[in-house]
């Protein structure tokens, strides 16, 4: 069985954009009024020219 590498090679240089900071927490979703009626993400159907379309 081949051993797994636990260290980077000596010649490896860390890119300038790498950081050890944790990823930022996601922001809460904002509720927005739907100007065309019911939200398709909530009810599962889009209405286009009077016809319900389900993806």
C-alpha positions, 0 to 999 in steps of 0.5 A, spaced: 500 500 500 502 506 498 503 511 503 499 518 503 503 524 502 502 528 509 507 534 507 507 538 501 513 538 496 519 543 498 518 547 492 511 548 493 509 556 494 503 558 497 499 562 492 498 569 495 490 569 495 490 563 500 489 564 507 488 560 513 481 565 515 475 561 516 470 562 510 465 567 512 458 565 514 452 565 509 447 571 509 440 569 511 435 570 505 431 576 504 424 575 503 422 579 497 415 581 494 413 577 488 410 582 483 407 577 478 403 573 484 405 566 487 413 565 488 414 559 483 420 556 488 414 556 493 409 553 489 413 549 484 409 552 478 411 558 473 405 562 470 407 564 463 401 568 459 396 564 463 399 557 462 402 553 468 409 551 466 412 546 471 420 545 470 
